[in-house]
Amino acid sequence: MTRPESETRDYYCYVCEAGGIQSYLLSSGRLRDIVGGSETLEMLWNDLCEETVAAADLQNEIQFARRSGGAFYALSTQREVLDTFQSLFSLAAAQFAPGLSLEAGRGRGATPYQSYEAAMRDAKASRSARSADLPVAGPFVRRDPRTGLPAASELRLPGGREDVDLPTLRFSFAQRGAALHGRSQRKTLTGKFSGDGDISWPVNLSPDEGSSAEGAFPFSGEKRTIGLVYIDGSGMASVSKVVREHIRTLESGGKLDAFVRVFGQFSQAITEATERAAFDATQAVLLPNSDRIVPARPIVLGGDDLSIIVRADLALDFARHYLRAFERTSEKALRQIGQDFDIKNLPRRLTAAAGIVYARSSQPYFRLHALAEEVGDYAKRVAKRWMKTRERQEVPSVIAWHRVTTALFGDYGDILEQELTARSGEPVRLSLVAYSIDRLDGLPCLDDLMSLVAQLSPDLEASRGPMRGLVTALSRDDADARRRYRRWREVQTKANPAAVREFDNLLRKLVGELDPDVDLPCGRSLGEFRLSPLADVMALLSAGRPEPKAEAVEGAST
């Protein structure tokens, strides 16, 4: 008996994903170059992909199961079609975004999903093979002085002319075109945050970058401090596994369009949930604190990841609003996917972990972003350990941060050991590291810490200097630290006893039972360390507090 043609047909898949996105975007130390690279990536997976398909007249020959979050999965029943598309796209991408690494793979299978699995195995096997950078720059080629890439042209700036690479030049042209012809037809990276309104975003962080005041980052007063926010979703791997298993089941039942149809809608739904969460957080925190220009600049928004530079005093509030909004938007997306395709085992929602690094704007962004990613990953590990010990099904959304106070700093593990652990006496960890946005037994709650910060700001204003001194003393002399703390309590108890009692109550909420003699602001020994939130409090106090007008929009993201 001969099988139907649909059962004997082979399927082919071409997967392509941007590799080393952060290295590509942050290779320059200047915000304008980062902005150009970010917008280039937005155009790469949309405009360039569509134009490549159209140029080869393959609209009816290729289907996409995913085209977002820095990757696409292209499928066809004809190998020659994907050969043509891959050749054209690879060449165009090398010209369009020189310096960007593409991790690609090809696969063949009896079903679309099987061809995708084969393509992913091929991509993994060839990941270490580096492709040539095009165009090739000879010894006499002029280069962008910031990135080292071949210069595409000269750009006229207020301070003179400067050689610029292709991504920066393309972004400059896109800006000029939007200004001359109204809104762009394409949804830009910043447009995903702020919508289509007439809103300006900064393009430089330093006055010596040659840009006019129109593109300057709107710092608060003389304080040129930023918060580099990195947010990564939790649970995507398990959710994707459930969706893939459902696709296998559908394909085994003869529904060979399941991969393109189900995974395509799932991928788009997660992308829209991420973008909506970023939009809501922008509306709630950034826009109400904007004058002529938004006090932030997005770097990456794709899949369930977000990277953004925010004015320091707004960074934590933005991250908290985003996490809340992402939980809500992902819940809606997963509920819809489950209903549309009758998928039973999806979780209720997705959560995320945020890492924030506070630093001077002159610090190199590449190192700051790497540290923010480590801080966020560490917080996620803490949240996962909590989930396992409590036998919960959901990783809680958490936030962690670190304030860079030294010119040289290592990875976050070294920082925890060398900067945030006092060993002059019994070891004290001066950071609780990960804070939950919900009130959960066994995890410190962000609301409690913010109450402590708020209380130290007005009620115990004179305490900020002594508290900073206490953090330093703990690292040098345990006995001196204890004397300082006792003296602080004596002075403040006379001046404001109710505030001191509230200080103790908030400490207990964060670290549990206090030392019997209350000789240091930390909890009892649990394992290797006693724990104190002092460094976390000092970091937020140094970052500053937003203007009162931000409080009026607290409910905007709900």
N, C-alpha and C positions, 0 to 999 in steps of 0.2 A: 504494500500500500504506500503510495507516494504522499509525503507530507505536503501541506499547503506551502506556497512560496513564502508567506509571512513567517513560517516556522524555520525555514532554511536560510533566510537572508542573514547576512552578517551585518553587524553595526560597528561603526568606527567612532572613536571619541578623541578629541584633542582638548587637553586641559592645560591651562596657562595661568600662572599666578605670579604676581610681583614678589621678588625676593629682596630682602634687605631694604625694605621701604624706608625704615628710619635712617639708615646710612645714606640713602639717596637724598632724602629730604633735609637731613641735618648736617650734610657735609660742609655747608657754609656756616659761618658764624653770624650771618646777617638775616634778619627777619624777611626782608624783601625777597631774598633767594629762596627761603623756605616756602614763602607764599607762592612763588612761581612754580616750584616743584609740586606743591599740593594741588594746585589747580590743573597742572599738567596731568597728574594721575587721574583726576576726575574726568578729564577729556579722553584719557587713554582707553578706559573700559567702556565708554559710551560712544563718543563721536568717532574715534578712530576705528573702533571695532565695527560700527555700522557702516562707515565709509569704505572699509576694506571689503565687507560683504557686497556692498553695492557696486564697487569698482570691478569686482570679479563676476558680477551678475549671478550671485549665489543665493539670493533671497529665498528661493523656493527649495534650496538644496540643503540648508543648514538649519538646525534648531539649537537653541541654547537652553540648558537646564539651569544655568546660573550665569549671571553677568553683573556682579556687584561685589563689594568688599575686596577689591583688588584681585579678582579672579574671574575666569569664565570657563564653562564646560560646553564645548561645541560638539554636536553629534550629526552624523550623516550616514546614509546607507551606501555611500560611494567613497572609497578611499581617495580617489583622485580629487574629489571636491575638497577634502580636508587638506590634502597635499598643497593645493593651490592657496587655500585660505591661510594655512600656516606659513607658507613661504612669504606671501604678501604681508601678513600682519607682522611677522618677525622683522622684516626689513623696514616696514613703516614705523614700528615701535622703536627700533634702534635709532632712526632719524628723528622721531618725534620726542623721545625721552632718552637722549644719550646718557649712559652711565647707569641706567636702571637695569638690574638683573631680572631676567624672566626665567622662571622654573616651569618647564613644559614637559608633557609626556603624551604619547599616543598609545591607543589601545584598540583591540578588536575583540568582539564577543558575539555570542548568539542572541543577546538581548542588549538594549541600550545600557542598562545598569552594569552588565558584565563588561561591556566595552569601557565604561567609566572606571570600573575597578582596575582593569588592565592598564588604563592610561595613568591612573594614580600610582600604580606600582612602578611604571616606567619613569614617571616624574621623580619618584623617590630615589630610584636607582641612579638617575643622571643628575641629581641635585648638586653633587660636588663638581661636576664638569662646568667650567666657566666658559661662557660664550665670548666671542670677540666684541669689543666695544666699537660701535660705528657711530659717526664716521671716524676713521683713523686719523689721528692728528700727527702731522709730520713735525720735524724739529723747528720749522720756521712758522708754524701756525701760532697766531696770537691766542691767548687764553684768558678766560675770566679770572681775574686775580683772586677772587674769593673761593671759587670751587675748583679751579684748575681744569675745567672742561674747555673744549675749543670754543672760542668766542664766535658768536654768530653775527654780531653787529656792534655798533656803538650805540649807547643809549644816552640821550641828553638829559642831564640832571641839573638841578639848581647850582651845584658846585662845579659843574663842568661836564665833560664827556667821559664815559667809562665803557670799556669792553664788557659785554655780558654774554652769558651762554644762552643756548636756545630756549630752555624752559623759562628763564627770567624774561627774555625778549618776548616770548609768546604771551606771557601773562601781562606784560606792559601793553602790548597791542590789544589784548582782550579788554583791558581796563579802558583804553582810549576809545575802542569801538563801542563799549557799553555807554560811555559818557556822550558820544556823538549821536548814537542811534537809539538811545533809550535802553530799556532792560534787555539783557541777553536772552536769547531764545533757550539757552541751555541753563539748567539748574546748576549754579556754581556751588562750591563747598560752603562758602559763607551764606549763600542763599538757603541752604538746608537748615542753617541755624536761625536765620532771621526772617525768612520768607522773601517775598519779592518787593518789599518796601524800599524806599529811598534811604538806605542805611549805610553809613560809612564804617569801614573796618581799618585798623592801622596797618601800615606796611613797613614801619621801622620802629626800633626800640631805642635807638641812640641818636642824639642830635647831630652827630658827625657822619651819619650815613648818607648825607647828601640829599635827603628828601625834604620837601617843604613841610611846613607845620600841618598841612592838611592830612598828611599820612602818619603823623607822630602818634605814638602810643600815649593814651591819656592817663598818665600816672597821677596819683593823688599827692599834690604838693611836691616836695623835694624827694620824697621816698620812691626810689626807682627799684622797687621789688616786685617780682612776678611769682606766680604760682604755676608751675608746669604740672598740669593734671593729666594723668594717664588712667583710663578706665577700661577694664577687660571683663567681659561677661563670664558668668559661672554656669556650668551645666550644659553648654552648647554641644559638647561631645556626646553626652548621653541622649540629648534630644535628637541630634542628627542620627544617632544609632537607631532610635525608635523609628524615625522616618524612613531610613534606608531599609530596615527590616520589613516595614509595611510595603515598600516598593518591590522588594523581592517577592513578597507574597502575591502582590497584584500581577507581577510579570509571570509568575508560575501559573497563574490562572488565565494567561493569554492576553492581559492588558499591557501591551508593549509600549504604550504611550505614557506609562505611569511615571517613569523617571523624569521626563521633560515636564510633564504636567504637575506632579506632586512636588518634586524637589524644586522645580522652578518657582512655584507659588510659595513654598516654604522659605526659600532663600529671599525672595522679594519681601515676604512678610516680616522677617527678622530685620532686614535692612530698613524697612519703613518704621518698625518699632524703635530702632536705634535713632533714626533721623527725627522722629517725633519727640523722643525723649530729649534730644539735644535742642530742638526747637522750644519745647516747654521750659527747659532750664534757662534758655536764653531770654525768653519772655519774662520769666519770673525774677531773674537775678541781674542779667547783664544790661538789658535795655532800660530798665528803670534807673540804673546807675550810669547811663550814658548821657553825655551832653551833645557834642557834635559827632562823636566817634565812639564806637563800642570799645570798652576796656578789655579786649580779649582778641585772640587770633587763633582760629582753628588750624590744626596741622593735619590730622587724620580723622576721618569718620567713615567707617566701613565695617560690614559684618556686625560684630558686637563690640567693636573697639572704638575708642575715642581718645584723641590727644589734642590738647588745647592749651595755649598760653593765656593766663587770666591775671588781671591785676591782683596782687597778693591778698588784699582784704576781702576779695569776692570769691577766691578760689574754692574754699571749703564749702561755702553756701551753694555755689554752682554745682559742685560734685554731689552734694547731698540732694539737691533738687533733681539732678539727672538720675541718680540711683532710684529715687522714688518714682520718677516718671517712667524709667525703663521697666521697673517691675510691673507697672500698670499697663504700659503699651505692649509688653511681651505677653502678658496674661491675655489680653484681647486677641493678639495675633495667634497664639497657640490654641485658644478656644475656637477660633474661626477655622484654623487648619484641621483641627480634630473633627469639627462638624462637617466640613466640606469633603473630607476623604475618609471619614469613619475610622480615625486612628484613636485607639482606646487608651494607650499607655503614656500619653504625653504628660509632662508635669504641669502643674497649674500655671507656672510662670518661670521666667528666668530672673536671676539676680546678677550682681556684678560686684567687683572690688575696685576701689579707687586708690591710687597712689599719688600724693602731691609732694612736690619739692619746692620749697620757698628759697629764693636766691636773688641776688642782685642781677639785674638784666644784662650785665656785662659778662656773666658766666657763660661758658660754651654750652650751647643747647644740646649738643650730642651727648655730653656727659650727664647733663641734668635729666634728659629724657631717659637715658639708661638707668639712672638712679630711681626716677619715678616709677619705671617699670618694675624694678626690683622691690621697691617699697610696696607697690600694689600686689605683686606676686606673694610677698611675705604675708601680707594681710589675708590674702586668699587662702594660704596654707593654714593660717590660724583658724580661719572660718571653717575650713574643711575638717580640721582636727576636732573643733567643737561639734560639728555635725555628727562625726563618727562616735564621739564619746557620749553624745546625747541621743544617739540612734535616731536622728532626724533624717528626713528625705530631701531636705532643701538646704543648700549652702546659703547662709545669711549674707545680705549685702553689708559690706564693711568699708571703712575708710581708714587710711593711715597716711602719715605725713612726716616730713623731716625738713628742718631748716638748715641750710648750708651756711656754716659760719667760718669755714676754713678755705683757703685757696686750693689746697690739695685734699681730696677725699677719695676713699676706696669704695668698695661695694657696700651694700647695706649691711651685710653680715659683719664686716669690719667696723662699720659705724656703730652698730649696736654694742659691739664688744668694747670698742676703744673710746667712743664719745658718750654713749648713753648708759654705761655701766660704771658705777662708782665702787671702787674696791679698797678705799682707805680703811674701812672697817668691814662689817658684814656686808657682802655685795648687795647693792641696790640698783635695780634696773629703773632708770628715770623716765621710761616711756612704757605705756601699756600697749603700744604698737597699733593694734587693730581695734576700731570702735564700730559697734553695730549701729545701724540707723534705727533699729527696733530695740525694744527693751526685752532682753533675753537673759535668762539665768546662766551665768558663767561667762558672759562677755560684757565688757564695759560698754555703756550706752553713750552715744555721742551727745545726746541731749543733756546728760548729767555733766559731761565735761564742759559743754558750752555754758551751762549754768555756773560752773566754777569759774570759767573765764569771765563771764559777765559780772560775777560777784567781785572778783579781784579788780576789775576795771574801775567801777565807781565807788563801791563800799570800802575797799581796801586799797585805794589808789597808791598810798604811800608804801604798799607792800611789794610793789613790782621790783624795785631795786633790791631790797633784801632777799626776795625770792631768787633773783638771778644770782646774787652772791651765795645763796645757799646751795644752788646747783654746782657752782664752782667749788665751794668748800667741801662738798661731799666727795669730790674726786681727789681732794688733797689731804684732808684731815677730818676724820669722822668726829673726833671730839669737838673741833671747832664748829663743825656743822651743827652738832647738837646744841652748843651754846648759842649759836646764831638763832636757831629755831626757837629755843626757849625764850630768848630775849624778844623775838618778834611776837610771840604769843602774849607775853606780859604787856608789851606796849599796846597791842591791838585789843586785848581784853579790856584794858582800861578805857580805850578810846571808843570801841564799838563791840561790846561783848556779843550782841546778837549776830553780827557778821561772822565772828569767830566760830560761834556754835553752828551756823549754817555752813561754814567752811568745813568743819569736821563732819557734818552730816553728808555733804557732797562727796568728801573723800571716802567715807564708808560705802557709799553707793558704788564707787568706782573700784576700790581695792578690797572691800570686805572689812573684816575686823581690824582696827588700828592697833599699833603697838600699845601695850598696857600703860606705859609711861608717856605716851604721845610725844616722844622725844624727837621724832622725825615724821614728816608727812608721808608715810608709806604704810602698807599693810604688813601683817605678820609674814614671816618667812614661809614660802610655799615652794618647796623644791630648792633650786639653786639660789634664787634671788628673793629679796623683798621687792615689792613693786610700788612705784610712785608715778603719778602723771605729771610731775613738775616740768619736765622738758617739753611735753606736749602743750602744756599751758603757756609756757614761755614762748614757744614757737608761734602760737596763735596771737598772743599779745603783741609780739614783734611784727607780725604780718599786718596788724591793724584791724579795725572794725569798719564795716561799710557804713555809709551815711544812713540816717534814719529812714529816708524815703524807700529803702529796700524792704523795710518791714511791711509796708502797705501791700506788697504783692506776694506775700508768703503763700497765699492760697492759689496763686495763678496757675500752678502746675498740677493742681488736684482736680 
